[in-house]
């Protein structure tokens, strides 16, 4: 299967573990603030890393690495995802999946077959603003909600996370999100950072103080709310 990126060592992508991160191309969303535009918009034009090469690195680093994160793009779009995870699990690694939650049937199968060990699901915004923030006018919120409900049943360790963009999110969004994912295991507000690979450059972040105000709103219904990506 085509792998479009491979970070051999990270301390950030798999909480509490020294991990590697595998990037798969292609996505069904067009979030304007996405920092992986090359993977989303033109995956076929990106360099390809062969699966065997990645597995070779993972094998050599057994005993050093503690997990593997699979991200994108949107990994659940890849028809070979199950095969890739099978090969990683054969090496003894826990696997964390990053997803936008648009394919709950794939998510459920991976969890029920004990193929993944943690999930990080993006909550793009409130339900009311999801189409705008995801860049998809006809987004299927039913599938998103199904994935949220499945994770809220605590069948697997998980976190929800939102990249917070000044031009796209406001107080009302977080009041709505707080009701939607009330009681979840963990929720992270991620400060937006501009980069050369953003789909639509020019967005800005809230200040730390402003993010802390959103955090206070969310803590009314969510026990664990943290801020990432800001000093």
Steps between C-alpha positions, in 0.01 A plus 500: 500500500626855437630671814556871444690586814686335786627664817734247656488645851251727673416583860186694403271282289434209738442628856745353749693298243808526282346429163526511123236668285377376163328748267244373247381724217148594400214657695127550456509832688635833380556684827635838389747512791642152433881495522539189283360642178738301281373173652138612467496666158766315302598174669586339166771760443671439834807284553416138577665299776459126458332310782792259522738789567286629786457155650876446481560813706236397752656157532846645560363731769319234700583562865550872437170608351186454708227553242399603150262778402314484168377836373432684176313625310229266618632146561160329499465573127786262419384153399832352615485649851411168663789323332745770606384485862521119498867522402571763766326296769705195401803703615338548840418871480195674644330704226334840532264613225433865413164547326234755412234246596328494162521120466356356824464153349877482444572645843272246668652208312853604594403536867288186520777294337751644751715638219548845652578607854410870502299743288538875454191643331477853371194696602512763230246729665147507635241311299363833382835605352631162382439551129682834497799385702539163325474660157221256404160650422327161498677343797330197655471594866325169570828315446696751710251468785511121476876503548470741793237284670708188445807654664293645783407142590863462618580190298856626445725777634436811293521874482300762316677811372420824323743725316376844603502770232402858580318550171304172525420437868329702770361465851168359379681216321667386821181528700343267245798262488499478879144369493567266208801314644415546869683257728759396242834355613715790378460806280775719361487850362781531248623848417504563125839568345547630148738314272597488131294183443166637624215461250396864543775703673426809703303368796602597853491351848341614821728607785570271792269707720219473247548124466485473879158667488378230261659242730294629793180466299584140407598400854136543599420170327837338422728387786829529309559792261853603405665748264768400252733693276540827687754621756 
